[in-house]
């Protein structure tokens, strides 16, 4: 397909998902890829597939300066599409999309995004749609909660993971309270819970699972799933070793129900908690690209290019089947995970077992996320940043 004269901007260039997007789109003939972030150099900007890297204000710490900067930049260098990969940049640009001339984003409108990103709204949508959710109580502020009347353990879940007051962003966190005293402490330590909506949700023992999807103006186009094999921290967090798997039929059905209910357009990651009885309980929906995006691409599902095609009205190359069992390893993240096992484990058997897993080679159907022979500069950049942080 001729993509000559098509320019795409990828902000958030220090994110691993941004590197996956750049490597995907940069392989397309004639397509110009521009990357930007708040640092003098950035991970995805080091890629051979980035035609231009530009330092810009931070969308998180200097949001209004970032909006002014991208307004000026797009006046000088028009782009057919701007494809951010973080929640902060995505929601910020959606909020000011009408005031930034030439800003085209591959997302639904902000009001639709917030139906999914706002966890309180999402629970209400799931309950109306018949998608299982943990028992949830909604509050406008901590003063409404009688901590003695709560069933423990309970999950304190702010409605929004990021709060924007018109000038700056503030991060929120999900916490677990096991006693009234712990819940009181959480309220005291997180002042935003006094005047911003949150939920108290029943804690669901079990394991996490997710479905990754692309929708084109309300219609499902592509689904994908993977398993987390190792994480950082080891007890649960960012995936450092993952493996593609078949999409569970029930999870796909629930994800499709939710995304069709809001006429979704773009990519989304729908996360579930599989209870001990096998019930998949909805946890959240991330309305952006995910950290292990490169795994889907390696397995044969090129989400970034599919999204570009959907947004520009080109035929979308749907992957009817993808390689199950394909693995992706983030090497330095896996090294951090190994270090945490050695630091926290109470015995040498567990440490040696984890060391053996780390050192065990695998030559078939496994690739490194950052380290690529045809694009080595990002790996060198990441290694230098990693060693610098150790000083």
C-alpha positions in Angstrom: 0.0 0.0 0.0 1.3 3.4 -0.9 1.8 5.5 2.2 4.0 8.2 0.5 3.8 11.6 2.2 2.0 10.2 5.3 3.5 11.7 8.5 2.8 10.3 12.0 3.9 11.7 15.3 4.6 9.4 18.3 4.8 11.3 21.6 5.8 9.6 24.8 8.9 8.3 23.1 10.6 7.0 26.3 7.9 4.3 26.6 8.5 0.8 25.4 5.1 0.8 23.7 6.2 3.9 21.7 9.2 2.0 20.5 6.9 -0.9 19.3 4.7 1.6 17.4 7.8 3.3 15.8 9.2 0.0 14.7 5.8 -1.1 13.3 5.0 2.1 11.3 8.6 2.9 10.4 8.8 -0.3 8.3 6.0 0.9 6.0 7.3 2.3 2.7 7.3 6.1 2.5 5.7 6.7 5.9 7.5 9.4 7.9 7.7 8.8 11.7 8.3 11.7 14.1 9.0 11.0 17.8 9.0 13.4 20.8 9.4 13.4 24.5 10.6 15.7 27.3 14.2 14.5 27.4 17.1 15.4 25.0 17.1 11.9 23.7 14.5 9.0 24.1 14.2 5.3 23.7 12.0 5.3 20.6 13.8 8.4 19.2 17.0 6.3 19.0 15.3 3.8 16.6 16.4 3.7 13.0 12.7 3.9 12.2 12.3 7.4 13.8 12.9 9.9 11.0 12.9 12.9 13.4 13.2 13.2 17.2 12.1 16.5 18.9 12.4 17.4 22.6 9.2 18.9 23.9 7.7 20.0 27.2 6.4 17.3 29.5 2.7 16.5 29.0 2.6 15.4 32.6 4.6 18.1 34.4 4.0 21.0 32.0 0.7 20.1 30.3 -0.2 23.6 29.0 3.3 24.2 27.7 3.0 20.9 25.9 -0.3 21.8 24.3 1.2 25.2 23.1 4.3 23.4 21.8 2.4 20.8 19.8 0.2 23.6 18.4 3.2 25.4 17.1 4.9 22.2 15.8 1.8 21.1 13.8 1.6 24.5 12.2 5.2 24.1 10.9 5.1 20.3 10.2 1.6 19.0 9.6 1.0 15.4 10.6 -1.8 13.1 9.4 -2.0 11.4 12.8 -0.7 11.9 16.3 -0.5 8.6 18.2 0.3 9.0 21.9 0.8 5.9 24.1 0.2 7.2 27.6 -3.1 8.0 29.4 -1.9 11.5 30.3 -0.9 12.6 26.8 -3.9 10.9 25.2 -6.5 12.6 27.5 -4.7 15.9 27.5 -4.7 16.1 23.7 -8.3 14.9 23.5 -9.3 17.7 25.9 -7.7 20.3 23.7 -8.2 18.7 20.3 -10.6 21.3 19.0 -8.2 24.2 19.8 -5.1 22.6 18.2 -5.3 23.0 14.4 -4.5 19.8 12.5 -4.5 17.5 15.5 -5.9 14.1 14.5 -6.0 11.4 17.2 -7.0 7.7 16.6 -9.4 7.6 19.6 -13.0 8.1 20.4 -14.0 11.5 21.8 -12.9 12.3 25.3 -16.5 11.8 26.7 -16.4 8.2 25.4 -12.9 7.6 26.7 -13.9 8.7 30.1 -16.9 6.3 30.1 -14.2 3.6 30.1 -11.3 5.3 31.9 -13.5 6.5 34.8 -13.7 3.3 36.8 -17.0 4.3 38.5 -18.6 4.9 35.2 -17.2 1.7 33.9 -18.7 -0.4 36.7 -22.1 1.2 36.1 -21.7 0.4 32.3 -20.6 -3.2 33.1 -23.6 -3.8 35.5 -26.0 -2.5 32.8 -24.3 -4.8 30.2 -24.3 -8.0 32.3 -20.5 -8.1 32.7 -19.4 -9.4 36.1 -17.8 -6.8 38.5 -16.8 -7.0 42.1 -19.3 -5.7 44.6 -18.7 -1.9 44.5 -19.7 1.0 46.6 -19.4 4.5 45.2 -18.4 7.5 47.3 -17.8 11.2 46.6 -15.4 11.6 49.5 -13.8 9.8 52.4 -16.2 11.6 54.8 -19.1 9.4 53.5 -17.4 6.1 54.6 -18.1 4.3 57.9 -14.9 2.3 58.2 -16.5 0.0 60.8 -19.3 -1.0 58.5 -17.0 -2.1 55.6 -16.4 -5.8 54.8 -12.6 -6.5 54.7 -10.4 -6.9 52.8 -11.5 -4.1 50.5 -10.0 -2.4 47.5 -9.8 1.4 47.5 -10.1 2.4 43.8 -10.1 6.0 42.7 -12.5 6.7 39.8 -9.6 8.2 37.8 -5.9 7.0 37.8 -4.9 10.6 36.9 -6.5 13.9 38.0 -6.1 17.0 35.9 -7.1 20.3 37.5 -6.6 22.4 34.4 -3.0 23.1 35.1 -1.3 19.9 36.3 -1.7 16.2 36.7 -1.9 14.3 39.9 -1.5 10.5 40.1 -3.8 8.3 42.2 -3.2 4.7 43.4 -5.3 1.6 44.1 -4.8 0.3 47.6 -6.0 -2.7 49.6 -7.2 -2.3 53.2 -7.5 -5.3 55.5 -8.7 -3.6 58.6 -10.6 -0.4 59.6 -7.3 1.1 60.8 -5.6 0.5 57.4 -8.6 2.1 55.6 -8.4 5.1 57.8 -4.7 5.4 57.2 -5.2 5.2 53.4 -7.7 8.1 53.7 -5.2 10.1 55.8 -2.3 9.5 53.4 -4.2 10.3 50.2 -5.8 13.7 50.5 -7.4 13.5 47.1 -9.8 10.9 48.4 -11.5 13.7 50.5 -12.9 15.4 47.4 -12.6 13.1 44.4 -14.9 10.1 43.7 -13.7 6.6 44.5 -15.0 3.1 45.0 -14.7 0.5 47.7 -14.6 -2.9 45.9 -14.6 -6.4 47.2 -11.2 -8.0 47.0 -11.2 -10.9 44.5 -8.6 -13.6 45.1 -7.4 -15.1 41.9 -5.2 -14.3 38.8 -5.2 -11.5 36.3 -6.1 -11.8 32.6 -6.7 -9.4 29.8 -7.9 -9.0 26.2 -6.4 -6.6 23.7 -8.6 -5.2 21.0 -9.0 -2.9 18.1 -12.3 -1.4 17.2 -13.2 0.6 14.1 -16.0 3.0 14.8 -17.9 0.6 17.0 -17.1 -2.6 15.1 -14.6 -5.2 16.4 -11.6 -5.7 14.1 -9.0 -7.7 16.1 -8.5 -9.4 19.4 -5.3 -10.8 21.1 -4.3 -12.2 24.4 -1.2 -13.1 26.3 0.0 -14.7 29.6 2.4 -13.0 32.0 5.1 -15.5 32.8 7.3 -13.2 34.9 6.7 -9.8 36.3 8.4 -6.9 38.1 7.9 -6.9 41.0 7.7 -10.7 41.0 4.5 -10.8 43.0 2.7 -8.8 40.3 3.4 -5.8 38.2 4.9 -5.0 34.8 5.3 -8.0 32.5 9.0 -8.8 31.8 8.3 -12.2 30.1 5.0 -12.9 28.4 3.6 -15.4 25.9 0.8 -15.1 23.4 -2.2 -17.4 23.9 -5.7 -18.0 22.6 -8.2 -15.3 23.5 -10.6 -16.8 26.1 -14.1 -16.8 24.6 -15.8 -15.5 27.7 -13.3 -12.6 28.1 -13.6 -11.7 24.5 -17.4 -11.7 24.7 -17.3 -9.4 27.8 -14.8 -7.1 26.2 -16.8 -6.9 23.0 -20.0 -6.1 24.9 -18.4 -3.2 26.8 -16.6 -1.7 23.8 -19.6 -1.9 21.5 -21.8 -0.4 24.2 -19.8 2.9 23.9 -19.3 2.6 20.1 -15.5 2.4 20.7 -12.9 3.5 18.2 -9.3 2.6 18.6 -7.3 0.2 20.7 -8.1 -0.9 24.2 -6.9 -3.3 26.9 -9.7 -4.9 29.0 -8.4 -6.3 32.2 -10.1 -9.0 34.3 -9.5 -10.8 37.6 -10.3 -14.5 37.3 -11.9 -15.5 40.6 -11.4 -18.9 42.4 -14.7 -20.1 40.9 -13.6 -19.2 37.4 -15.7 -16.1 37.1 -13.9 -13.2 35.1 -14.5 -10.0 37.0 -13.9 -6.7 35.1 -11.1 -4.6 36.7 -10.5 -1.8 34.3 -10.1 -0.7 30.6 -7.0 1.0 29.4 -7.8 3.1 26.3 -4.3 3.2 24.8 -1.5 0.9 23.8 -0.1 -1.4 26.4 3.4 -2.1 27.6 3.9 -5.5 25.9 2.6 -4.3 22.5 5.6 -5.7 20.8 4.5 -9.3 21.6 1.4 -8.9 19.6 3.3 -7.6 16.6 5.8 -10.5 16.9 3.0 -12.9 17.0 1.5 -11.5 13.8 -1.0 -8.9 15.0 0.3 -5.5 14.0 -2.0 -3.3 16.1 -0.2 0.1 15.3 -0.5 -0.4 11.5 -4.0 -1.7 11.9 -4.9 1.4 13.9 -3.3 3.7 11.3 -5.3 2.0 8.5 -8.5 2.2 10.5 -8.1 5.9 11.1 -7.1 6.8 7.6 -9.8 4.7 6.0 -7.4 2.2 4.4 -8.2 -1.6 4.2 -7.2 -3.1 7.6 -4.9 -6.2 7.5 -6.8 -8.4 10.0 -4.9 -11.3 11.4 -7.3 -14.2 11.4 -4.8 -16.4 13.2 -1.6 -15.5 15.1 1.3 -17.5 16.6 0.3 -18.9 20.0 3.3 -19.5 22.2 5.3 -16.6 20.9 7.3 -15.0 23.8 8.6 -11.5 24.5 11.3 -10.8 27.1 12.2 -7.4 28.5 15.8 -8.2 29.5 16.6 -5.4 31.9 13.2 -5.6 33.5 13.7 -9.4 33.9 17.1 -8.6 35.6 15.4 -6.2 38.0 12.8 -8.9 38.8 15.6 -11.4 39.5 17.3 -8.9 41.8 14.0 -8.5 43.7 13.7 -12.3 44.1 17.2 -12.4 45.6 16.5 -9.4 47.9 13.1 -10.6 49.2 13.2 -14.4 49.1 13.7 -16.2 52.4 15.6 -19.2 51.1 18.2 -20.2 48.5 16.1 -22.8 46.7 13.7 -20.1 45.5 16.6 -17.9 44.5 18.4 -20.6 42.6 15.2 -21.7 40.8 14.6 -18.1 39.7 18.2 -17.8 38.6 18.0 -20.9 36.5 14.8 -19.6 34.8 16.6 -16.3 34.1 19.7 -18.1 32.6 17.8 -20.8 30.7 18.1 -20.1 26.9 15.2 -20.3 24.5 15.9 -20.1 20.8 12.5 -20.7 19.3 9.6 -18.2 19.3 11.2 -15.8 21.8 12.4 -12.3 21.1 13.8 -9.5 23.2 11.6 -6.5 23.4 14.3 -3.8 23.2 17.3 -5.7 21.9 16.9 -6.1 18.1 19.8 -6.9 15.7 18.3 -4.7 13.0 17.6 -1.8 15.3 20.3 -1.9 18.1 20.5 1.7 19.1 17.5 1.6 21.5 19.1 -1.2 23.5 22.3 0.7 23.9 20.4 3.8 25.0 18.4 1.7 27.5 21.5 0.1 28.9 23.3 3.4 29.4 20.2 4.9 31.2 20.0 1.7 33.3 23.7 1.9 34.4 23.4 5.7 35.0 20.5 5.0 37.4 22.6 2.6 39.4 25.2 5.2 40.3 
